[in-house]
Amino acid sequence: MPELTELLIKTVKRASKADPTQQRRAKLTSKIEEQAKVLAAMLKGEVYQVRVQGWVTNERGEKAAVDRMRQVHAWFFEQDGGWYVQCKYGSRVLSLGKGNAVFVKALADVEGVLEVFVTAVQQGELDAAIAAVLSKRKANRT
């Protein structure tokens, strides 16, 4: 066995995880980009699905990993002669100032709203709304 003096010894500081605010922004940005894919599929008349891994108990009673297709639900819906677009963090709708949805006349206009959402998230404009949703979630747990 080698002696301690023969080993290469260095001083290192462990890298810390990303800032929680940055993690939340990245999560929301990826979900908004996923909604852009939902919109593209809807414009083509298709349904956007993603592959998720689940667990199933087989006939022998063992748990086995199984890939399934899961439909991604749209954050936008048709009502009042136009389309409402909401921004969600998890299953909660974020507050967007005076309301909780953006109204557009045509389905094609939803893409522009999603782009504005991405820009707002990256600039930190929705950080307070995300914090409010998270504080409500924490209050419900206690």
Helices and strands as residue ranges (DSSP letters): G 4-6, H 20-44, E 49-57, E 63-71, E 76-79, E 82-85, E 88-89, E 92-93, E 102-104, G 107-109, H 110-122, H 127-141
